[in-house]
C-alpha cells in the first residue's frame, strides 16, 4: 500500500459532520473511512447492476464525471 502525504484545505463543518457519521476522531481516520465508504458503495452498486444484468452506466469516464455534477 502506497501512502503519500498531502496538503489540502478541508471544510471544517463537513469534516465534523462526516466524523459524526463515521464515528471517527482524527482527520486521517475520517478521510480513510470516507474513502472506504465510497469504495464499498461502488462495489454494492456494481453488484446490484450485475445481479440485474445491467451494464455499468458509470464505466464511461464522461458519464461518471457528469453523475457527480
RABELKA-V544310 format. One record per helix or strand. SS is the DSSP state (H for helix, E for strand). FROM is the first residue (numbers start at 1). TO is the last residue. Records with the same first field share a line. If there is no record, write none. Layout:
# RABELKA-V544310
SS->FROM-TO, FROM-TO
This chain:
# RABELKA-V544310
H->12-22, 27-51, 57-59, 61-67
